[in-house]
Amino acid sequence: MTDDEVTDDEDHTGPYAAVGVGPWVGPWPTQPHYDPTLLAEGDRRNVVDRYRYWRHDAIVADLDTRRHDFHVAIENWRHDLNIGTVVRTANAFLARAVHIVGRRRWNRRGAMVTDRYQHVQHHDTASGLVAWARSEDLVVVGVDNLPGSVAIESVHLPRRCVLQKKI
């Protein structure tokens, strides 16, 4: 592993040991979203300060109250090099969920651990995704840069939709 690769550095002794914050100083908070292990040992995760020392499930639950109504879908038929980046971007924009169509396995490296905080669902086929979207009353919007495509900034997108990219 090189110094520019991201790792969780579970033992907190490698090149990423200085990331995050050390053990909690002062009286411990008593709210249930805090993680006693993180309070005792420090929080070296790549999370915004608001979520320092929070349990993982508490972070996801809080994010769920803030997520937007759009979903992102990407097909995983030929190669999966961009899927991690799509997951990371969807997480940054607080998409409701990411849907991967096709193969279940994909290269998570590009997600840079954001897949832990973003809901990721799998559909075996595009028709399965469309059927699911219909059952949720979501419009599926194809996103691409092929000839005949319309610039996304010139389109009124429905608030509740699935933005789908085929790769």
N, C-alpha and C positions, 0 to 999 in steps of 0.2 A: 504494500500500500504506500502511495506517495503522500507527501504532506498536503497536497491540494485535494485529496479525496476526502469525502465526508464520512464520518463514522460516529457511532453513538458513544464510543470510547467508554464502555461500561465501567472500567476500573478507574477512570478519571486520572490516569497517570501519563497518558500519551500527549501528543501535540495539541489535543483539544481540551486538556484539563483546565485551562484558564477560561474556557467559555462558560457563560452562565454566572451563577452566584454560589457562594459557599453556604455552609450551614446557617440556619436561621439564628439571628442574634436577638436576645431578649426573650420575654415570655412568648410561648408558642400560641398561635391563634387556635381557636377552638372550633371554627366553622368546619363542617364535614367535607368541604371540597379540598381541604389541605391534605397532603400526603405525609404521614409521619416520617417515612424513610427519607423523603426529599428534604423535609425540615431538618432532619438530623445530619444528613450527608451533603446537602447542597443540591442545587438543580442545574445540571449541565446541559439540559435540552435546549434546542433552538426554538424557543417559544417567546412570544412578546412578554414584556414585563408583567402585564396584567395577569398572566397565567403562571407566574413563577410559583413553585411549590404546590401547584394544584395537581390532584390526581388526574390521570389521563381521561378517564370516563367523565369527570366533571368538566374538563375542557371541552370535550366533544358535546356534552349536553348544553353547555353555554353557547357554543358555536351554533348548535341546532336552533336556538332561539333567535339567532341573528341572520341565518342563511336567507338567500334570495330564492325566488320561485323558479328560477331557470335551472335546467339540468344540462350536462354536457355529455355527448356520446361520441365514441371513437371506435372504429372498426379495427380489429386485430386479426387480419387475414394473412398478410405477407410478412410484415416485419413489425416489431414493437418498439422501435427506437424512440418514437415521439410520445408514446403513451405516458411515460413518467412526467414529461414536461407538461402535457395536457392536464394531468392530475394536479400537478403543482400550481398551474395557472388557475384551474377551477377552484382550488382551495384558496388562492389569494383573493379571488373575487367572491368567495363564499357561495359557490354554487350549491344547490340543494344536494346534488349527487353527481357522480361520474358513472357512466354506463359504458362498459366495454363489451363490444359485440364480437363474437368469435371465440378464439382461444382464450382460456382462462389465464394461462401463464403469460406474464409480460415482465419486461425489464424495469424493476422498481427504482433503479439507481437515479434516473432523472427526476423522480418525485421528491427526492431528498427528504424522505421520511414524512412528507405531508400526507401520504396515503393513510397514515395512522389517524389523521384528524378529519379526513374527507370520506364520506360514504362512497364506496365503490361497489357497483352492482354489475353482474354479468348476465348477458343474454346470448344464447347459442347462435341466434340468427338475427338479421336485420328485421325480418317480419315479426320475430318475438319481441324486439324492442318496440316496434310500432304498435303491436297489440297491447303491450304494457302501457305505452304512452296514452293510447286511446282509453284504456281502463282508468287512467288517472286524469283524463280530460286535459292532456297536454298536446300542444301542436309540435310536430317535428319539423324543424327548419334545417335544410341542408346547407352546410357552410363549405365553400370551396372557392378556388380562384380560376376555375376553368372558363374557357370562352363561353360567353352568354350569361355569366354570373353577374349579379347586381351588387354594387358596393354596399357593404353592410351598414355603413353610416347613412345611407339614403333610404333604408328600409325601417318601417315601424315594426319592431319585434313584439310579439305578445309577451306579456309579463310571465305567464306560465307556459314555458316551452322547453323543448329539448333541442339544443344546438348540436347537430351531428356532423362530424367530419369523417370522411372515408379516407383511409390511407392505403 
